[in-house]
Amino acid sequence: MKNTKAIIVLLASISLLLAMVAVNLIVTAVSQDEMVWATTTVKSPYEGIEIKTKEAAEKEYKLVFQYPAVQHKELNDSFEQYMKQKEAAFFTEVQKIDAKKLKKEPASLSVSFEIIPAGRDVYSILFTEKVYLTAHHTYAETESFLIDLQEPAVTSTEGLFINSEKASTALQLPEAIKSSVLYIQEQNMIVQGQKTGEDSRVPMVKAAPFVQKEWRNRLDFAAAAVKDNSEKKIALTFDDGPNPSSTEAILKTLKKHHAKATFFVLGNRVERYPELVDKIVQEGHEVGNHSWSHPDFTKLSQEKVKNELDHTAAQVEQAAGVSPIAVRPPYGATNDTVNEVIGQKPLLWTIDTLDWKSHDPKAICSVVKKEAKNGSIVLMHDIHQTTAEALDQLITDLEKQGFRFVTVSEL
């Protein structure tokens, strides 16, 4: 009999406990499903963008969402989905809190945003989420996105890059892009370090090769035209590589002198030595496109020229997470038809060292020392060991003349 009563009491206790849990879940779940939203929409300072605000309040919680409303359903759906994700994550946490505590101290979630013009019809959107669950569980986070009102299109910070991890290290950012808040403003990428608290300002012209082509085309990466006669600049360029022994030696010398250079690579050699191309980029140098197999572009159809360049670009992107934007046609051979495929002015040279002909380090140095002037672009080839041997003395001579070594894009 005693055992029977004990069992009855135990079952009653379990039933009561289950009922309490069910009530607790129903309080939050039902309230979430039956929320009454107060919605307002006002104009923003930017044409084509309105500010939409949705608010809902119950005894246990309060929600405030503020986000853009534009003329494109695709973008609006993205914003709505983003808010739903934040709401769902919030209620998952709320359901872990005792209902009595929530009635005494309601939880809250607010999402606001900031608009930063990034280009024509392109904006950086910074969403800031503030969550209060209990006195000991509160936090704030910011996420950034880029939107194009003309296309329309939207991307996350990480999705903006070909390879955000490689871009982070090559651009020497204080922390990884994927854990940073990034926005574009006045020809610069501003990267806010969420862990370090340090911000980095990267000129867009420097960041451009790391950006996905579709977004690179939407943004203005033109360098500001600043005439500076206070220093002499020169661009050292190397064609036809990479080559393990000579390119490695060249990189070592460039690092010794803290000099930057541009390497116009061949796609078939990038395919063989991808790690070397990645090293070139990670050490702060520029990679340009010199075709896949070194043909004379003027003797090819536009389709074949395009294939040569596209195949090489894809190989470089895979190897180093960067796009070879600057193009130098093999032999410098170009015409209007070729230029139309390239889509920009080809990067040629002003000083030809003839290193492929002389294979003489002294002769190479002599030519450059004699002809160097502010803004010169020096042509060399990093497939020749004699060029690698000449480089240390060549740079030393130019340093004595007061030159600073930059990439062709920096000129």
C-alpha positions in Angstrom: 0.0 0.0 0.0 2.8 2.4 1.0 4.5 1.5 -2.3 1.4 2.2 -4.2 1.0 5.7 -2.6 4.6 6.5 -3.2 4.2 5.6 -6.8 1.1 7.8 -7.1 2.9 10.7 -5.5 5.9 10.3 -7.7 3.7 10.2 -10.8 1.8 13.2 -9.7 5.1 15.1 -9.1 6.3 14.2 -12.6 3.0 15.3 -14.1 3.2 18.6 -12.3 6.8 19.1 -13.4 5.9 18.3 -17.0 3.0 20.7 -16.8 5.2 23.5 -15.5 7.7 22.9 -18.3 4.9 22.9 -20.8 3.5 26.1 -19.5 6.9 27.7 -19.5 7.4 26.7 -23.2 3.9 27.8 -24.2 4.4 31.2 -22.6 7.3 32.0 -24.9 6.3 30.0 -28.0 2.6 31.1 -28.0 3.6 34.7 -27.3 6.2 34.6 -30.1 3.7 33.2 -32.6 1.0 35.7 -31.6 3.2 38.8 -31.4 1.6 42.0 -32.5 4.1 44.2 -34.4 4.0 47.9 -34.6 5.6 48.9 -37.9 6.7 52.3 -39.2 8.7 53.4 -42.3 10.5 56.7 -42.8 12.8 58.1 -45.4 16.6 57.9 -45.0 19.1 60.5 -46.2 19.9 58.2 -49.1 17.7 58.0 -52.2 16.0 54.7 -52.7 16.5 53.6 -49.0 13.9 53.8 -46.3 14.2 52.9 -42.6 11.7 50.3 -41.5 11.1 49.8 -37.8 9.2 46.9 -36.2 8.5 46.7 -32.5 6.8 44.0 -30.3 6.5 43.9 -26.5 5.3 41.2 -24.1 5.7 40.8 -20.3 8.7 38.5 -20.9 10.6 40.4 -23.7 10.8 43.3 -26.0 11.9 43.3 -29.6 13.0 46.3 -31.8 14.1 45.7 -35.4 15.3 48.5 -37.6 16.5 47.7 -41.1 16.6 49.1 -44.7 13.6 48.9 -47.0 14.4 49.4 -50.7 12.7 49.0 -54.1 13.9 45.5 -54.8 12.1 42.5 -53.4 15.3 40.4 -53.4 17.1 42.7 -51.1 14.0 43.3 -48.8 13.6 39.5 -48.5 17.3 39.2 -47.5 16.8 41.9 -44.8 13.6 40.2 -43.5 15.3 36.8 -43.4 18.2 38.3 -41.5 15.8 39.7 -38.8 14.0 36.3 -38.6 17.3 34.6 -37.9 18.1 37.0 -35.1 14.6 36.6 -33.7 14.8 32.8 -33.8 18.2 32.8 -32.1 17.0 35.2 -29.4 13.9 33.0 -28.5 16.1 29.9 -28.4 18.0 31.6 -25.6 14.9 33.0 -23.9 13.3 29.6 -23.6 16.3 28.6 -21.4 15.3 31.2 -18.8 12.7 30.7 -16.1 9.4 32.4 -17.0 9.2 34.0 -13.5 12.6 35.7 -14.0 11.5 37.0 -17.4 8.4 38.6 -15.9 10.6 40.3 -13.3 13.3 41.2 -15.7 12.2 41.0 -19.3 14.7 40.0 -22.0 15.2 42.3 -25.0 16.6 42.3 -28.5 17.3 45.3 -30.6 18.8 45.5 -34.1 19.7 48.8 -35.6 21.8 49.8 -38.7 24.0 52.4 -40.2 24.3 53.3 -43.9 27.7 54.2 -45.4 27.9 55.2 -49.1 30.5 52.9 -50.8 30.0 54.0 -54.4 27.4 54.8 -56.9 24.2 52.9 -55.7 26.5 50.7 -53.5 26.3 51.0 -49.7 27.9 49.4 -46.7 25.2 48.3 -44.2 26.3 47.8 -40.5 23.8 46.0 -38.4 24.3 46.2 -34.6 22.5 43.6 -32.5 22.1 44.3 -28.7 20.8 41.4 -26.6 19.8 41.4 -22.9 18.9 38.0 -21.5 19.8 38.4 -17.8 22.0 40.8 -15.8 24.9 38.4 -16.4 24.1 37.5 -20.0 24.1 40.5 -22.3 26.1 41.3 -25.4 26.3 43.5 -28.5 27.6 42.5 -32.0 28.0 44.2 -35.3 27.9 42.6 -38.7 28.5 44.3 -42.0 27.2 43.8 -45.5 27.5 45.4 -48.9 24.5 46.1 -51.1 24.1 47.2 -54.7 20.8 48.9 -55.3 21.2 48.8 -59.1 21.8 45.1 -59.7 20.4 44.3 -57.0 22.9 42.2 -54.9 24.1 41.7 -51.3 27.2 40.1 -49.9 28.7 39.6 -46.5 32.1 40.9 -45.5 33.7 37.6 -46.0 31.9 36.9 -49.3 33.3 40.1 -50.8 36.8 38.5 -51.2 38.1 35.7 -53.4 39.8 34.2 -50.3 39.3 36.3 -47.1 41.9 34.4 -45.2 44.7 35.1 -47.7 43.5 38.7 -48.1 43.7 39.2 -44.3 47.4 38.1 -44.1 48.5 39.7 -47.4 47.0 43.1 -46.4 48.5 42.8 -42.9 45.2 43.3 -41.1 45.2 43.1 -37.3 42.8 40.1 -37.4 41.0 37.9 -39.8 38.4 39.6 -42.1 35.8 36.9 -41.1 35.9 38.2 -37.5 36.0 41.9 -38.4 33.5 44.6 -39.4 34.4 46.0 -42.8 33.0 48.9 -44.7 34.0 51.0 -47.7 34.3 54.8 -47.5 36.1 57.4 -49.5 38.2 55.1 -51.6 39.3 53.1 -48.6 38.3 49.8 -46.9 37.9 50.4 -43.2 38.4 47.2 -41.2 37.3 47.3 -37.5 39.0 44.7 -35.4 36.4 43.2 -33.1 39.0 41.4 -30.9 41.9 43.8 -31.0 39.9 47.1 -31.1 42.3 48.3 -33.8 41.1 49.7 -37.1 42.9 49.3 -40.4 42.5 51.6 -43.4 43.4 50.0 -46.7 43.3 52.0 -50.0 40.8 50.4 -52.3 43.3 50.3 -55.1 45.4 48.0 -53.0 42.5 45.8 -51.9 41.0 45.5 -55.4 42.9 42.3 -56.5 41.5 40.4 -53.5 37.9 41.3 -54.2 35.5 39.1 -56.1 35.3 40.3 -59.8 31.5 40.9 -59.6 32.0 43.3 -56.7 35.2 44.8 -58.1 33.2 45.8 -61.1 30.6 47.5 -58.9 33.1 49.5 -57.0 35.4 52.4 -57.9 38.9 51.3 -57.2 40.6 54.2 -59.0 43.5 55.6 -57.1 43.4 59.3 -56.2 45.5 61.3 -58.6 48.0 62.9 -56.3 51.1 64.5 -57.7 54.0 64.1 -55.3 57.4 65.4 -56.2 58.9 64.9 -52.8 60.2 61.4 -53.6 61.2 59.4 -56.6 59.3 56.2 -57.4 60.3 53.3 -59.6 58.5 50.0 -60.4 60.6 46.8 -60.8 58.7 44.3 -62.9 59.5 40.6 -63.6 58.0 38.7 -66.5 57.6 35.0 -67.5 57.8 33.4 -64.0 57.6 32.1 -61.5 60.7 30.0 -61.4 61.7 28.2 -58.1 65.4 29.1 -57.9 65.5 32.6 -59.4 62.2 33.9 -58.2 63.0 32.7 -54.7 66.3 34.6 -54.8 64.6 37.7 -56.1 62.0 37.6 -53.3 64.9 37.3 -50.8 66.6 40.3 -52.2 63.4 42.4 -52.3 62.7 41.6 -48.6 66.3 42.5 -47.7 65.7 46.0 -49.2 62.0 46.3 -48.1 61.2 46.8 -51.8 58.0 46.0 -53.6 57.7 44.7 -57.1 55.3 43.4 -59.7 55.4 39.9 -61.2 53.7 39.3 -64.5 53.2 35.6 -64.4 52.5 32.9 -67.0 49.5 30.8 -66.1 51.1 27.5 -67.1 53.9 28.2 -64.6 51.5 29.3 -61.9 49.8 25.9 -62.3 53.2 24.2 -61.6 54.3 26.5 -58.7 51.1 27.8 -57.0 52.9 28.0 -53.6 55.4 30.4 -55.0 52.7 32.7 -56.4 51.0 32.7 -53.0 54.4 33.6 -51.4 54.8 36.6 -53.8 51.4 37.9 -52.8 51.8 37.3 -49.1 55.1 39.2 -49.1 53.3 42.3 -50.4 54.1 42.2 -54.1 51.7 42.6 -57.0 50.8 39.8 -59.5 50.0 40.7 -63.0 48.7 38.6 -66.0 51.2 37.8 -68.7 49.0 35.2 -70.5 48.9 31.4 -70.2 51.5 30.3 -72.8 53.2 33.5 -74.0 51.8 33.8 -77.5 51.7 37.0 -79.6 48.3 38.4 -78.9 48.1 40.3 -82.1 48.1 37.0 -84.0 45.3 35.5 -82.0 41.5 35.9 -82.2 39.8 37.9 -79.5 38.4 34.6 -78.1 41.8 33.0 -77.8 43.3 36.1 -76.2 40.4 36.1 -73.7 41.0 32.4 -72.9 44.7 33.0 -72.3 43.9 35.8 -69.8 40.9 34.2 -68.1 42.7 30.8 -67.7 45.7 32.5 -66.1 43.5 34.7 -63.8 41.6 31.6 -62.6 44.8 29.8 -61.8 46.2 32.8 -59.9 43.0 33.2 -57.9 43.1 29.6 -56.9 46.8 29.8 -55.9 46.8 33.1 -54.0 43.3 34.4 -53.5 44.1 37.4 -55.7 43.1 38.4 -59.2 45.9 39.6 -61.6 44.3 42.9 -62.6 47.3 44.5 -64.4 47.9 42.9 -67.8 51.2 42.9 -69.8 50.8 41.2 -73.3 53.7 38.9 -74.2 56.5 40.8 -76.1 54.5 44.0 -75.4 52.6 43.1 -78.6 49.2 44.8 -78.6 46.7 46.7 -80.8 43.2 48.1 -80.6 41.7 44.6 -80.9 43.8 43.2 -78.1 43.2 46.3 -75.9 39.5 45.8 -76.3 39.8 42.3 -74.8 42.0 43.5 -72.0 39.6 46.2 -71.2 42.2 48.6 -69.9 45.6 50.1 -70.9 48.2 47.3 -70.9 51.1 47.8 -68.5 54.3 47.9 -70.6 57.7 49.4 -69.5 59.9 52.4 -70.0 63.3 50.7 -69.3 64.2 47.4 -71.0 67.2 45.8 -69.3 67.6 43.2 -72.1 68.4 40.8 -69.3 67.2 37.9 -71.5 69.8 38.8 -74.1 72.9 39.8 -72.1 72.6 37.5 -69.1 75.2 39.9 -67.6 74.5 41.3 -64.1 76.8 44.3 -64.7 75.1 45.2 -68.0 71.6 44.9 -66.4 72.7 47.3 -63.6 74.3 49.7 -66.0 71.2 50.1 -68.1 68.9 50.8 -65.2 71.3 53.1 -63.4 71.7 55.2 -66.6 68.0 55.4 -67.6 66.2 55.5 -64.2 63.9 58.4 -63.5 60.8 59.1 -61.4 58.0 57.0 -62.6 60.1 54.5 -64.6 58.9 50.9 -65.1 61.8 48.5 -65.4 61.4 45.3 -67.4 63.2 42.1 -66.2 62.6 38.4 -66.2 62.6 36.3 -63.1 63.3 33.1 -65.0 67.0 34.1 -65.3 69.5 33.4 -62.5 71.7 36.3 -63.8 68.8 38.7 -63.2 68.5 37.5 -59.6 72.2 38.0 -59.2 72.0 41.5 -60.5 69.1 42.6 -58.3 71.0 43.4 -55.1 73.4 45.8 -56.7 70.7 47.3 -58.9 68.5 48.2 -55.9 71.5 49.5 -54.0 72.4 51.8 -56.9 68.8 53.1 -57.1 68.6 53.6 -53.4 71.6 55.8 -53.5 69.7 57.9 -56.1 66.8 58.2 -53.7 64.3 55.9 -55.3 61.4 54.1 -53.6 60.3 50.8 -55.0 56.6 50.4 -55.6 54.2 48.2 -57.6 53.0 49.3 -61.1 49.5 50.0 -59.6 51.1 52.4 -57.1 52.5 54.4 -59.9 
